[in-house]
């Protein structure tokens, strides 16, 4: 195998591959990237047995073939090469080495046979549809902050992607929750997605997906089965196992009777929360909201370190309410707001609070209060 490839193209492909590879594993081949050179170009494949990523790149192929080499080592070498370099990779099957040459630099890396590399078994996908990258990016990016990190409740360690009846009609919906906060994001149902099985996309996959979805406005092909999900564009394919579990009935925790409505500038609110939380003890980070007509006072009282208070002008026309929240949760939820204003809907100091982005009902957030 021998081919030449531009450094920037190679770096992009290898960066995607090495991020999937687990740093600590007991199977040496899983630390490697499978490089396959064919007449049509070169593909780079990496897997941790739960996720598989395949990146196709253009290259001048002199000799077809395949080998596997350390993904992290290859990435480090390519990253340190000068911009604009032309990189030539040559596999010597006899010596079991991959030669890398760029200008006056040359490297020789140990390889492992391609036959040992595990390829994720293909799956019969029940549903397939296409959606713009921007739509999928919004669904996953806005939901992922609420993914649980508690390993015992493994079925909450991902984003639940499914079809639902939204307020604007049939929707493709992503939901994540950790029991303290919840995010529910809707997008119009793409053609071909009806009847899709609901799947829980793992946290690591959601993070890897971001690189694929940052590719501007390209159409992303999504294929779903009960055990796997696949996202692909013209050059990159990400296949992942889904979490084997049942996502809880989240609709029961989304309050419907919250009538006390507070509207506030989202950026000003987030900055005020951040400022007053500076003095709170890291363990609880509780912020008290005292709300009365057109006025919100945020305060923190930490006996061991100090106190802080800040006042904001808001739109509120209900009876006075005092309620406490974890500052981190408030900041994360306020950080999701793309519009100017955030709308909070309260019931009482002990009930879950609902948050929306202005009048947009396609994104709904729920946060549990805490005693202050």
Order of alpha helices (4+ residues) and beta strands (2+ residues): beta-alpha-beta-beta-beta-beta-beta-alpha-beta-beta-beta-beta-alpha-beta-beta-beta-beta-alpha-beta-beta-beta-beta-alpha-beta-beta-beta-beta-beta-alpha-beta-beta-beta
